[in-house]
Amino acid sequence: MGLIVVLGESVRVQGYALAGAKTIVAETPDEVVHAWEALDGPVTLVVLTAFAAETLGGAVLTRTREPLAVRMTS
């Protein structure tokens, strides 16, 4: 199984590190876009905060290639 990444605001992602996910803190739209574009390696799933998902747009959530992206509930 590949790596799980949780991307978004610090307050929303920090706890996921305890479960073994790689967390990427992105507090601004530019940081979100840069972090998304910089994903590499064996990333299978990206969990996005609502802010990160809205910043990247709906196309990210409906694509069929890896990494799969899902939106965290608010």
N, C-alpha and C positions, 0 to 999 in steps of 0.2 A: 504494500500500500504506500502511496505517496504521502507527501507532506501536506498538512492542513495549516492554512494561514488564516489569521483573523486580522482584518485591516480596518482601521478607523480611529476614532478618538480614544485617547488613553484611558479615560474613565470607563469606557465600554469594552475595551479589549484586554485589559491587564489580567483579569481573572482566568482567561483561557490558557495562559501560559502554564498554569497549574495542572491543566488537563493534557499538556503535551503539545499544544498547538504553538506554532511560531506566530508571535504577535508583531504587527507592524503599526506603529503609531503614526497617524496622519491627521493633523488638526485643521489643515486648510485644503481647499480644492486643489491647489497646485501640488501639495504633498500627496494627496490621494492619487492623482493622475500619475505622478512620478513613481510612486510605489507600485501601482498596477503595472505600469510599463516595464518596471525593473524586475518583476517576478521572473525567476528562472529556476532551473533545477527540477526536481521531481514533485512539483506542486500539483496536487490532484484536486483540492477543494479550497476555495477562498470564501470565507464568511465575511460579508461586508456589513458594517453598521449601516443604519438607515441613511445617515449623512453621506457615507462613502458610496452607497448604491445610487443615491440621487445625483451625486457628483459625476459618476461614471455613466449614468443613463441606463435605460432599460435594455439596450442591446447586449450589454454585458451579461445580464441575467438570463437571456434566452439563447445564447450561443450553444452550440453542441460540441465544441471541442474543449479539451482540457486547457486550463483548469476550469472546472465547474464552479460557478459563482452563485451563492445564495445570499439573500438579504436577511439580516437579523431582524427579529421583531422589535418594535419600538419599546 
